[in-house]
């Protein structure tokens, strides 16, 4: 099934069940008001929500037109947002971009940071920033939403806890990262609010593209209407989602509704960095990675970070060409503009 939270003036939105083709929805708030409330009692409520989803497809319940612009991120705020770096190729390239070596342990022990989860952006909300000079970048990712995960969870427990899958735009301020990391306390100002896809889907909606830990489909990224990235999310993912979840739960339990991100989707090419889409490659899911490849090849980065007025679109389509999650489409605006 596919679930969304419509903007209704409240903090957490109105829970709705959305049709598979993303054209219609039916109200679920009479059963459970918000997605977080549904996750808190998932085993009892999920069968009822699933029955509503089937009723939409059968034309057996009243529906309204679903407009992605009316959707908030499925969880407008969450108890936990922990983002990994499962595509170690991306980590290696971006660390090179700021002159940092990558320890060998990064290939065997996942990286993860705790992001701000109290104010996610809607999938069509503007990215409002005060200064273009902060190095505004997008990062196209996959995320899962979990049920309660015990501390010290096994990989099997972690896998069984996955309830929903979403897309992410993990906004990053590249110009602020180096100085912030030098303090030794990790990201904060350099990681503003992220945005998630209009709908979250249960893994069964993904068919054979979902293997229990990886989503084997291209992540489609456009910048100002032109293809920027087509990296396959199931390729070059060093750590799958059960591994990331177990890593997050090593020393603490995770509460229902916690979101675990994959990190920027990144593919290699013949053992080296990929090529831009314009040159027949899979492209990139963030600007920083393209800039690093440009630096490797020519000695200097050419592609600028996002400027006011630029628009990024992140989407994933099934094998028949239909959008699965809806699209994240965001324009960069000056604060107050």
Secondary structure, 3 states (H helix, E strand, C coil): CEEEEECCCCCCCEEEEECCCCCEEEECCCCCCCHHHHHHCHHHHHHHHHHHHHHHHHCCCCCEECCHHHEECCCCCCCCEEEECCCHHHHHHHHHHCCCCCCHHHHCCCCEEECCCCCCECCCCCEEECCHHHCEECEEEEEEEECCECCCCCHHHHHHCEEEEEEEECCEEHHHHHHHHHCCCCCCCCCCCCEECCCEECHHHHHHHECCCCECCECEEEECCEEEECCECCCCCCCCHHHHHHHHCCCCCECCCCEEECCCCCCEECCEECCCHHHCCCECCEHHHHHHHHHHHHCCCCCCCECCCCEEEEECECCCCCECCCCEEEEEEECCC
